[in-house]
Amino acid sequence: MLSLRTAGFLAAAGLFAMTAEQAAARGADPLEFTFDGTARIGGDTRPVRLRLFCSSNDGPHVTGALSVVLEVPGYEQLHDVFDFDPFEGPDANAGALTLLRTSGVRSKAGARFPASGFVVPSGSSEAFALEVTASRREAGPLRKLAAVLRPLLDGPGHLEWRQDNTWASGVPLVAGVDLTKAQGDQVKAGLGPCLDAR
């Protein structure tokens, strides 16, 4: 189920205006899948979470979205090697510094996207969540993101998120997660409405 903080961010971005409880009461999605992965940045390796999310268009006031979110816990510890500030907020404009790549049994895909981010609680500290989102009312961006995620439906699969640094000589953050066949089937069932975009 969609976390309330993600729902709030999407609402602020004008992409999603129902809470998870409202969606459930109305029999609507949203559907969210969370996977544990690992990230490397310079000499640092740490666990991260990757989330896949799809919600429906629901009338004139609610716009659905397809999203991929990377949560980096303890991001403050990385301030000497990676600058998260240019990515913060729905109006962040750091450029297309996010490379998403996927591979499945039958295909591979990859493309660059802009990302925006926000700070979220994570245990005793905070995490920085980077998000790539495509509105379901914008066919071009939706097709592009859906094409990158579609190989995961052929699980087992692999999703990689490479976040380039805004510093010219800065190291990138590279995160990855492996999906089992069963997880690929779950993604196919849950995200199908968004990933069918051609």
N, C-alpha and C positions, 0 to 999 in steps of 0.2 A: 504494500500500500504506500502511496505517496506520503512522504514525511511532510509535516505542517510547515517546516522551514522552507522546503523546496516549493511547496504550494504558494507560500508567501512571496518568495522571490519571483516566481513566474507571474503571480498577480501583479507585482510591482512592475514587471516588464511588460504587462499588458497581454500576456499570453494565456493566463489561466486564472479564473476568478472564482472557483469553488474550492472550499476546503475538502479534505479527504472525506470527512463525515457527510458533507452535503452530497458529494459524488456517490457515496455508498447508498445514501438514502434514496437517491434518484435512480439507482440501478446503473449508473454510468461507470466508466473506468474512473479514475486513472489507474494504470498499472505501472508498478515500479519493481525492478529487479536489482538486487544489490549483490556484488561479488567482491570478495577479498582478493587483493593483488599486492604487488610489490613495486616500489619506485626506487630509482637510483638518481642521485644528483651529486655529481662530483664523487667524493669518497663516502657519501652517506647512502645507506640503504634503509628503507623503512616500509612497514605495511601501509597500504592505502585501501580505499574503497572506490569501486567504480559502480555507478548506478546507470541503468537504462530506464527510460520513462516514456510513456505514451499516454496522451489524453485525447478525448474526442472534442470536435467542434460541437457545441451545444447551444444552438440559437445564435442570435446576433450579438450577444454580449459576452460569450465565452469562446475563446479561440483555443483549440487544442494545440498540442506541441509534441514533437519528438525531441528528446533531450538525452545527452550523455553527460554525466557529472563525475568528476574526479575529486575525491576528498583527501587532502594531504594533512594528516595530523601533525601537531607540533611544528607548524610552519614557521613560527617565530624563530626557531632554532636555525633556520636556513637563511636568515636575512643577510648573512655575509656572502652567500653564493647565489641567491636568487631573489629577485625583487617582485613580490606579489602585488604591490600597490597599483601598478598600471592596469591590473585586471579587475580591480574591485569596483563593483557597482554595475547596474544594468546598462549604463551608458558608457562603459569602458570601451576604449578605442585603441587598443595596443596593436591592432593589426592581426593578420591571419598567421599567428604564431603557433597554432595548434595543428599538429599532424596526427590524424586518426588512421590507424591501419588495422585491418582484420584479415584473418585467414580461416578458412573452413576446409572441409573435406574436398569440395569441388572448385572453390574459387578464392581469390584474394582481392582486396580493394584498399584504397587509401585516398585521402584528400586533405587539404588544408582548410582550416576554419578560424574565424575569430572566436575568442572565448571571453566571457565575463565571469566575475566571481564574487563570493561573499564569505564572511566568517561565520562558522557554526560551532556550537559546543561539541567537544570530543573528549569524553572522560573528564580528567582533571585539568585539561588544557583546552585549546581551541584548534580547529582545523580550518584550512582554507579550501573552499569548494570552487573548482573551476567548472564552468558549464558551457557546452555547445548546444544550442537550441535552434530548432527550425519550426516555424509556425506551420500548422496544417492548412493555413489559408494562403501560403506562399509556395506555389508548386515547385519553383526552381530550387530554392534552398532545401525544401523537404526531400525532393528527389536525390539531391546530392548527398545528404546525410543518410537517407535510407539505403542508398547504393553502397555506402561504406559499411553499414551494419549488417546488410543482408547475408554475407558469407557466414555469419555466426549462426544462422538458422540451420546450417548443414553440420552442426556439431559432431565431434568435438571441435572447438575453435579457439582462436586467440585474438584478443583485443589489446592493441598497444596505443597508448596516449603519449605523444612526445610534445612537451611544452617548451618551446624555445624561450630563451631569456631575453628580456628587453635590453640588457646590457650587451654591448657589442661583442665583448670577449667572454661573456658569461656562459657557464655550462648549462645544458638543457636538463629538464626534469623528464625522465622516461619511466613510465609506469606500464605495467602489463598484467593481464589476468588470463588464465586458461579456463575455458568453459568445457564441461563434460557434455556428452551427448544428451543426457537428461536435462541439463541446464539450457542447452540449445533448443530443445523441444519446448521448454517453458517460455523462452524468449519468443519463439515462433508463435506460440499460442497467444501470448500477451501483447506483443508488439506488432502483430500482423497487420492491423489496420493502418499503422503508420508506415510499416516497411513495404507494403504493397504499392507504395507510390512509385510511379514509373516516369 
